[in-house]
């Protein structure tokens, strides 16, 4: 019996809702979708007790998503759905999302900020200062897609180093527009304040040795468990960590301990 399966995991990178692509792959759009209840069902089946989500309606379709409406929807859905917490989405091209974040970050269901320069269509280096200034005022945790061309992990680092109050999670260890699997890890190595992390939610995580290499390079305390549910199979993502070539203690830190330390008491009551 795999005793690691008894660890109540925390998924720091999830979504819920209808995936809307470019219309060329309707079957794929269906497979990538899942409402809040389905996301929780899949998580519960493999002892993921908490998933921190942003709504797909705030991100899709690409360049056309209504992030304002998505944030309003998520604030309602997450309160109604046990097993979820919320990221408020900031899209700098929609200034109203800043005022939404101001309000929602004060609410217990909202534990951080979500960025997606690729889906919203902006270069992070052109908008980073106001985003980081806002996040620093709130000592916020911020999860961002990385490392496609609008969201290169290295482009976040000058700002993460200037604003140590911000805790930054670079999504998708192994993701890179150029096929380079090292972007997120190399960015963490540029961090001067220990405030930069990465999550395991990439499809690249199934690459043999990749997660293990990341832990060796930056330390297990910099690596967080994420699934990108419902786009990816939550059970598969958990199995990748449970069967990693790492110590049981390291696996427990990735699956749960690091998230509890990073997010603190805002998660404690929901993850016992």
Residue pairs with C-beta under 8 A, 6 or more apart in sequence:
2 242
3 248
4 242
4 248
4 251
4 252
4 255
5 46
5 47
5 242
6 47
7 47
7 251
7 252
7 255
7 256
8 47
8 48
8 49
8 256
8 271
8 272
9 46
9 47
9 48
9 49
9 225
9 238
9 255
9 256
10 48
10 49
10 50
10 52
10 225
10 255
10 256
10 259
10 260
10 267
10 271
11 43
11 48
11 50
11 51
11 52
11 225
11 226
11 227
11 229
11 234
12 52
12 143
12 169
12 199
12 224
12 225
12 226
12 259
12 262
12 263
13 52
13 143
13 169
13 171
13 199
13 201
13 224
13 226
13 227
13 228
14 39
14 43
14 51
14 52
14 53
14 54
14 84
14 226
14 227
14 228
14 229
14 230
15 39
15 53
15 54
15 55
15 56
15 59
15 228
15 229
15 230
15 231
16 34
16 35
16 36
16 38
16 39
16 53
16 55
16 56
16 77
16 84
16 230
17 33
17 34
17 35
17 36
17 55
17 56
17 57
18 29
18 33
18 56
18 57
18 60
19 28
19 29
19 30
19 32
19 33
19 56
19 60
19 230
19 231
20 29
20 56
20 60
20 61
21 28
21 29
21 32
21 60
21 61
22 61
22 62
32 230
32 231
33 56
33 230
34 42
34 229
34 230
36 53
36 77
36 78
36 80
36 81
36 84
37 81
38 230
39 51
39 53
39 84
39 229
39 230
40 51
40 81
40 82
40 83
40 84
42 229
42 230
42 233
42 234
42 235
43 49
43 51
43 83
43 229
43 234
44 83
45 234
45 235
46 234
46 235
46 238
47 238
48 227
48 234
48 238
49 83
49 270
49 271
50 83
50 84
50 85
50 267
50 270
50 271
51 83
51 84
51 85
51 227
51 229
52 84
52 85
52 86
52 87
52 111
52 112
52 143
52 263
53 74
53 78
53 84
53 85
53 86
53 87
54 70
54 74
54 86
54 87
54 88
54 89
54 114
55 70
55 71
55 73
55 74
55 77
55 89
56 70
57 65
57 66
57 69
57 70
57 73
58 65
58 66
58 67
58 69
58 70
58 71
58 74
58 89
58 91
58 114
59 65
59 67
59 70
59 89
59 116
59 119
59 120
60 119
62 118
62 119
62 121
63 119
63 120
63 121
65 91
65 119
65 120
67 89
67 90
67 91
67 94
67 97
67 120
68 94
68 96
68 97
68 100
70 89
71 88
71 89
71 97
71 100
71 101
71 104
72 100
74 86
74 88
74 89
75 86
75 88
75 104
75 107
75 109
75 110
77 84
78 84
78 85
78 86
78 109
78 110
79 109
82 270
83 270
84 109
85 109
85 110
85 111
85 266
85 267
85 270
86 104
86 109
86 110
86 111
87 110
87 111
87 112
87 113
87 114
87 143
88 97
88 100
88 101
88 104
88 105
88 110
88 112
88 113
88 114
89 97
89 113
89 114
89 115
89 116
90 97
90 98
90 101
90 113
90 114
90 115
90 131
90 134
91 97
91 116
91 120
92 120
92 122
92 127
92 130
92 131
93 120
93 121
93 122
98 134
101 113
101 134
101 138
102 138
104 110
105 112
105 113
105 138
105 140
108 266
111 141
111 263
111 266
111 267
112 140
112 141
112 142
112 143
112 263
113 135
113 140
113 141
113 142
113 143
114 142
114 143
114 144
115 124
115 131
115 142
115 143
115 144
115 145
115 151
116 144
116 145
116 151
117 123
117 124
117 127
117 144
117 145
117 148
117 150
117 151
118 145
118 148
118 150
118 151
119 145
121 150
122 150
123 150
123 155
124 131
124 144
124 150
124 151
124 152
124 155
124 156
125 152
125 155
128 155
128 156
128 158
128 159
129 159
131 142
131 159
132 159
132 160
132 162
132 163
132 166
133 163
134 140
135 142
135 163
135 165
135 166
136 163
136 165
136 166
139 165
139 166
140 166
140 167
141 166
141 167
141 168
141 169
141 262
141 263
142 166
142 167
142 168
142 169
143 169
143 171
143 199
144 151
144 156
144 168
144 169
144 170
144 171
145 151
145 171
145 172
146 152
146 153
146 156
146 170
146 171
146 172
146 175
146 183
146 184
146 187
147 153
147 154
147 170
147 172
147 175
147 176
147 177
147 183
147 184
147 187
148 175
148 176
148 177
149 177
152 183
153 170
153 183
153 184
153 186
153 187
154 183
154 186
154 187
154 190
156 168
156 170
156 187
156 196
157 187
157 190
157 191
157 196
159 166
160 166
160 168
160 191
160 193
160 195
160 196
161 190
161 191
161 192
161 193
164 192
164 193
164 195
165 195
166 195
167 195
167 196
167 197
167 262
168 195
168 196
168 197
169 196
169 197
169 198
169 199
169 224
170 183
170 184
170 187
170 188
170 196
170 197
170 198
170 199
171 184
171 198
171 199
171 201
171 202
171 226
171 228
172 184
172 198
172 199
172 201
172 202
172 204
172 228
173 181
173 184
173 185
173 198
173 199
173 200
173 201
173 202
173 204
173 205
173 210
173 211
173 214
173 223
174 181
174 184
174 202
174 203
174 204
174 205
174 207
174 210
175 183
175 184
175 202
175 204
176 182
176 183
181 204
181 207
181 210
184 198
184 214
185 198
185 213
185 214
185 217
185 218
187 196
187 198
188 196
188 197
188 198
188 217
188 218
188 222
189 217
189 218
196 222
197 222
197 223
197 224
197 258
197 262
198 214
198 218
198 222
198 223
198 224
199 223
199 224
199 225
199 226
200 211
200 223
200 224
200 225
200 226
200 237
200 240
200 241
200 254
201 226
201 227
201 228
201 232
201 237
202 228
203 232
204 210
205 211
205 237
205 240
206 236
206 240
209 245
211 223
211 240
211 241
211 244
211 246
212 244
212 245
212 246
214 222
214 223
215 223
215 246
215 250
215 254
220 246
220 250
220 253
220 254
220 258
221 253
221 258
221 261
222 258
223 253
223 254
223 258
224 254
224 258
224 259
224 262
225 237
225 238
225 241
225 254
225 255
225 256
225 258
225 259
226 237
227 233
227 234
227 237
227 238
228 237
229 237
238 255
241 251
241 254
241 255
242 251
242 255
244 250
244 251
246 254
256 271
259 267
260 267
260 268
260 271
